[in-house]
């Protein structure tokens, strides 16, 4: 590591790495471990704190070998593990990435990083309703992940906000654990595929269209949802024990796009089975690839991406 001077005469650190891993969630941290163990010098950068969306999960019950663990705790364990293998620079936004002399140059708030390869593990962020109570009741009956938190609502009343395919799947999952489920969909028609519509109809799940949610309310936990019937203008209330919001995710792929990385129509990074993108020595892993959004899948893809980087840097040519 060396020091360089910024345009304002301030000393900034300059680092070099074989692979710069952008994103410190399960994919990025796992990639760091596998990269180092393969013989590469990795560095991890994240604009936020370590953990990604996994750290937001109130409880995770499907990540072996833990029968149940808070998302924050699991990600702290991953961070502690990865720190033994790589430097982690969190709270370090990347201003831009350029390519020069065969290197990827990352201009970050904490200095410049020159890397031979990149792994994008930038993940996604939730689309929010931006209504009263959404922020206040997160983790207090409100969740964005039914596979993470659905079992807390067995035999209870649940509202799923968002009636597309993801919301429909969430509703059916909750119905399978004997929850009493209501789906609220903003649009005036069913937004899920016909197959899900049929299953929802057969299961007895209530699916309400033309519903504009205006508030999630309660005391120390969620008690209900207020919405406006967009056809009649009438305000209505549903009492509930839990709320799951499925109005979409936003992939964090802008930096990759600027480098010419090919994206899907929805903005996710396209990769092959070895997590390689269309751009030489750029890889992607985890939720940013648009696959199954689970911690265990992200970790596996992080490992594959790191091993592909090692193969391309050390074994080819």
C-alpha positions as CSV (number, residue, x, y, z in Angstrom):
1,X,0.0,0.0,0.0
2,X,1.3,3.5,-0.8
3,X,0.1,7.0,-0.4
4,X,-1.0,9.3,-3.3
5,X,-2.0,12.9,-3.3
6,X,-5.5,14.0,-4.3
7,X,-6.2,17.1,-6.4
8,X,-6.7,18.9,-3.1
9,X,-3.3,17.8,-1.8
10,X,-4.7,15.3,0.7
11,X,-2.9,12.0,1.2
12,X,-5.0,9.0,0.1
13,X,-4.1,5.4,0.2
14,X,-3.4,3.4,-2.9
15,X,-3.8,-0.4,-2.8
16,X,-3.2,-3.2,-5.3
17,X,-5.1,-6.5,-5.5
18,X,-5.4,-9.4,-7.8
19,X,-9.2,-9.3,-7.3
20,X,-11.3,-6.4,-6.0
21,X,-14.6,-7.8,-4.6
22,X,-17.4,-5.2,-4.7
23,X,-19.9,-6.0,-2.0
24,X,-19.5,-7.4,1.5
25,X,-22.5,-9.7,1.7
26,X,-22.4,-13.5,1.7
27,X,-21.2,-13.7,-1.9
28,X,-18.4,-11.1,-1.5
29,X,-17.1,-12.4,1.8
30,X,-17.0,-16.0,0.6
31,X,-15.3,-14.9,-2.6
32,X,-12.6,-13.2,-0.5
33,X,-11.9,-16.4,1.5
34,X,-11.7,-18.6,-1.6
35,X,-9.6,-16.1,-3.5
36,X,-7.0,-15.9,-0.8
37,X,-6.9,-19.7,-0.3
38,X,-6.4,-20.1,-4.0
39,X,-3.3,-17.8,-3.9
40,X,-4.8,-14.5,-5.0
41,X,-4.6,-11.2,-3.1
42,X,-8.2,-10.0,-2.6
43,X,-9.7,-6.8,-1.2
44,X,-13.4,-6.3,-0.4
45,X,-15.1,-2.9,-0.8
46,X,-18.7,-2.0,0.2
47,X,-20.5,1.4,0.3
48,X,-22.4,0.3,3.3
49,X,-21.7,-1.8,6.4
50,X,-20.8,-5.4,6.0
51,X,-23.6,-7.9,5.6
52,X,-25.9,-6.8,2.8
53,X,-29.6,-7.7,2.9
54,X,-28.7,-10.8,4.8
55,X,-27.8,-8.8,7.8
56,X,-31.3,-7.2,7.9
57,X,-33.0,-10.6,8.3
58,X,-34.4,-10.8,11.9
59,X,-33.9,-14.5,11.9
60,X,-32.4,-17.1,9.5
61,X,-33.3,-20.8,9.9
62,X,-32.2,-22.3,6.6
63,X,-28.4,-21.8,6.6
64,X,-26.5,-24.9,7.7
65,X,-25.2,-25.6,10.4
66,X,-27.3,-23.1,12.3
67,X,-30.8,-24.2,13.3
68,X,-31.6,-20.5,13.8
69,X,-29.5,-17.4,13.9
70,X,-30.0,-13.6,13.5
71,X,-29.0,-12.3,10.1
72,X,-26.7,-9.7,11.8
73,X,-25.0,-12.4,13.9
74,X,-24.5,-14.7,10.9
75,X,-22.9,-11.9,8.8
76,X,-20.7,-10.9,11.7
77,X,-19.4,-14.4,11.8
78,X,-18.8,-14.3,8.1
79,X,-17.0,-11.0,8.4
80,X,-14.8,-12.2,11.2
81,X,-13.9,-15.2,9.0
82,X,-13.2,-13.2,5.9
83,X,-11.1,-10.7,7.8
84,X,-8.5,-13.4,8.3
85,X,-8.1,-13.6,4.5
86,X,-8.7,-10.1,3.1
87,X,-8.8,-6.5,3.9
88,X,-12.4,-5.2,4.1
89,X,-13.2,-1.6,3.4
90,X,-16.8,-0.9,4.3
91,X,-18.5,2.4,4.3
92,X,-16.4,3.1,1.3
93,X,-18.4,4.2,-1.8
94,X,-16.8,3.8,-5.2
95,X,-16.9,7.0,-7.2
96,X,-16.0,5.3,-10.5
97,X,-14.1,2.4,-12.1
98,X,-11.9,2.8,-15.1
99,X,-9.6,0.5,-17.0
100,X,-6.0,1.4,-17.7
101,X,-2.9,-0.6,-18.6
102,X,-4.9,-3.8,-18.2
103,X,-5.9,-2.9,-14.7
104,X,-9.3,-1.9,-13.2
105,X,-8.8,1.3,-11.3
106,X,-11.3,1.9,-8.5
107,X,-11.6,5.4,-7.3
108,X,-13.1,5.1,-3.8
109,X,-13.6,7.5,-0.9
110,X,-10.7,5.8,1.0
111,X,-8.3,5.8,-1.9
112,X,-7.4,4.1,-5.2
113,X,-7.4,0.4,-5.7
114,X,-5.7,-1.1,-8.7
115,X,-7.0,-4.6,-9.4
116,X,-6.4,-7.2,-12.1
117,X,-10.0,-8.5,-11.9
118,X,-13.4,-7.6,-10.4
119,X,-16.1,-9.6,-8.7
120,X,-19.4,-7.8,-8.5
121,X,-21.3,-9.0,-5.4
122,X,-23.3,-5.8,-5.1
123,X,-26.7,-7.4,-4.5
124,X,-30.0,-5.7,-4.5
125,X,-32.0,-3.3,-2.4
126,X,-35.6,-3.4,-1.5
127,X,-38.2,-1.4,-3.3
128,X,-40.1,0.3,-0.5
129,X,-43.7,1.4,-0.3
130,X,-42.6,4.6,1.5
131,X,-45.8,4.6,3.7
132,X,-46.2,5.4,7.3
133,X,-45.2,2.6,9.6
134,X,-43.0,0.7,7.1
135,X,-39.7,1.7,8.6
136,X,-40.9,1.6,12.2
137,X,-42.3,-1.9,12.1
138,X,-39.5,-3.6,10.2
139,X,-38.5,-6.6,12.3
140,X,-41.6,-6.1,14.5
141,X,-44.0,-8.0,12.3
142,X,-42.9,-6.6,9.0
143,X,-40.5,-8.4,6.7
144,X,-39.4,-8.5,3.1
145,X,-38.5,-12.2,3.1
146,X,-41.0,-15.0,3.7
147,X,-38.5,-17.8,3.6
148,X,-36.6,-16.0,6.4
149,X,-39.5,-15.1,8.6
150,X,-42.6,-16.9,7.4
151,X,-42.5,-19.6,10.1
152,X,-43.0,-17.0,12.8
153,X,-46.6,-16.5,11.5
154,X,-47.8,-20.1,11.5
155,X,-51.5,-20.1,12.3
156,X,-51.6,-16.3,12.3
157,X,-53.1,-13.6,10.1
158,X,-50.7,-12.2,7.4
159,X,-51.0,-9.6,4.7
160,X,-48.8,-9.9,1.6
161,X,-48.4,-6.5,-0.1
162,X,-47.7,-7.1,-3.8
163,X,-49.5,-9.7,-5.9
164,X,-46.9,-10.5,-8.6
165,X,-45.2,-13.8,-8.9
166,X,-43.0,-13.2,-5.8
167,X,-46.0,-12.1,-3.7
168,X,-48.1,-15.0,-4.9
169,X,-45.3,-17.5,-4.0
170,X,-45.0,-15.9,-0.6
171,X,-48.7,-16.1,0.0
172,X,-48.8,-19.8,-1.0
173,X,-45.8,-20.5,1.3
174,X,-47.6,-18.9,4.2
175,X,-50.8,-20.8,3.4
176,X,-48.9,-24.0,3.6
177,X,-48.0,-23.2,7.2
178,X,-51.7,-22.6,8.0
179,X,-51.5,-18.8,8.0
180,X,-54.6,-16.8,7.1
181,X,-53.4,-14.8,4.1
182,X,-54.6,-11.7,2.3
183,X,-52.8,-10.4,-0.7
184,X,-53.1,-6.6,-1.5
185,X,-52.3,-5.7,-5.1
186,X,-52.2,-2.1,-6.4
187,X,-53.2,-2.9,-9.9
188,X,-56.8,-3.5,-10.9
189,X,-56.1,-7.0,-12.1
190,X,-54.2,-10.2,-11.0
191,X,-50.5,-9.6,-11.6
192,X,-49.2,-13.2,-11.1
193,X,-49.1,-16.0,-13.7
194,X,-52.2,-18.1,-14.4
195,X,-50.7,-21.1,-12.6
196,X,-50.3,-19.1,-9.4
197,X,-53.7,-17.6,-9.8
198,X,-55.2,-21.0,-10.0
199,X,-53.4,-22.2,-6.9
200,X,-54.3,-19.1,-4.9
201,X,-58.0,-19.6,-5.9
202,X,-57.9,-23.3,-4.8
203,X,-56.2,-22.5,-1.5
204,X,-58.7,-19.9,-0.4
205,X,-56.3,-17.0,-0.2
206,X,-58.0,-13.6,-0.4
207,X,-56.5,-11.6,-3.3
208,X,-57.6,-7.9,-3.3
209,X,-56.9,-5.8,-6.4
210,X,-57.0,-2.0,-6.7
211,X,-55.6,-1.7,-3.2
212,X,-53.3,1.3,-2.4
213,X,-51.6,0.7,1.0
214,X,-51.4,4.0,2.9
215,X,-50.3,2.9,6.4
216,X,-49.0,0.0,8.5
217,X,-49.9,0.5,12.1
218,X,-49.6,-1.1,15.5
219,X,-48.0,-0.6,18.9
220,X,-44.9,-2.6,19.8
221,X,-45.6,-4.8,16.8
222,X,-47.8,-4.8,13.7
223,X,-51.5,-4.8,14.3
224,X,-53.0,-3.9,10.9
225,X,-52.8,-2.3,7.4
226,X,-54.8,0.6,6.0
227,X,-55.5,0.8,2.3
228,X,-57.7,2.7,-0.1
229,X,-59.9,0.9,-2.6
230,X,-58.8,2.7,-5.7
231,X,-62.1,2.0,-7.4
232,X,-64.4,3.4,-4.8
233,X,-62.0,5.7,-2.9
234,X,-63.1,4.0,0.4
235,X,-60.4,3.6,3.1
236,X,-60.3,0.1,4.6
237,X,-58.5,-1.6,7.4
238,X,-57.2,-5.2,7.7
239,X,-56.2,-6.4,11.2
240,X,-53.1,-8.6,10.9
241,X,-50.2,-10.1,12.9
242,X,-47.7,-9.8,10.1
243,X,-46.9,-8.0,6.8
244,X,-44.7,-9.2,4.0
245,X,-43.8,-6.6,1.3
246,X,-43.1,-7.9,-2.2
247,X,-43.1,-4.9,-4.4
248,X,-39.8,-5.7,-6.0
249,X,-36.0,-5.4,-5.7
250,X,-33.6,-3.1,-7.3
251,X,-30.3,-4.6,-8.6
252,X,-27.2,-2.6,-7.8
253,X,-25.5,-2.9,-11.2
254,X,-24.7,0.6,-12.3
255,X,-20.9,0.3,-11.9
256,X,-20.9,-2.9,-13.9
257,X,-23.0,-1.4,-16.6
258,X,-20.6,1.5,-17.0
259,X,-17.8,-1.1,-17.7
260,X,-19.8,-2.7,-20.5
261,X,-21.0,-5.7,-18.5
262,X,-24.2,-7.2,-20.1
263,X,-27.3,-7.0,-18.0
264,X,-30.7,-8.6,-18.2
265,X,-33.8,-6.7,-19.0
266,X,-34.4,-6.3,-15.3
267,X,-30.9,-4.9,-14.7
268,X,-29.2,-8.0,-13.2
269,X,-25.7,-9.1,-14.3
270,X,-25.6,-11.9,-16.8
271,X,-23.1,-14.7,-16.1
272,X,-22.2,-18.1,-17.3
273,X,-22.2,-21.1,-15.0
274,X,-18.7,-20.1,-13.7
275,X,-19.9,-16.6,-12.8
276,X,-18.0,-15.0,-15.7
277,X,-19.5,-12.0,-17.4
278,X,-19.1,-10.9,-21.0
279,X,-16.1,-8.6,-20.0
280,X,-12.7,-10.2,-19.5
281,X,-11.8,-10.7,-15.8
282,X,-15.1,-9.4,-14.5
283,X,-17.3,-11.8,-12.5
284,X,-20.5,-11.6,-10.6
285,X,-22.0,-13.5,-7.7
286,X,-25.0,-13.5,-5.4
287,X,-28.3,-11.7,-5.7
288,X,-26.9,-9.3,-8.4
289,X,-27.1,-12.3,-10.8
290,X,-30.9,-12.5,-10.4
291,X,-31.0,-16.1,-9.3
292,X,-32.3,-17.6,-6.1
293,X,-31.9,-15.0,-3.4
294,X,-30.7,-17.1,-0.6
295,X,-27.6,-16.8,1.6
296,X,-26.4,-20.3,0.8
297,X,-26.7,-19.7,-3.0
298,X,-24.8,-16.4,-2.8
299,X,-22.0,-18.0,-0.8
300,X,-21.7,-20.8,-3.4
301,X,-21.6,-18.3,-6.3
302,X,-19.0,-16.3,-4.5
303,X,-16.7,-19.3,-4.2
304,X,-17.2,-20.2,-7.9
305,X,-16.4,-16.6,-9.0
306,X,-13.2,-16.5,-6.9
307,X,-12.1,-19.9,-8.4
308,X,-12.8,-18.6,-11.9
309,X,-10.8,-15.5,-11.2
310,X,-7.9,-17.7,-10.0
311,X,-8.1,-19.9,-13.1
312,X,-8.1,-16.9,-15.5
313,X,-5.3,-15.0,-13.7
314,X,-3.0,-17.8,-12.7
315,X,-3.6,-20.9,-14.9
316,X,-4.3,-19.4,-18.3
317,X,-1.9,-18.0,-20.8
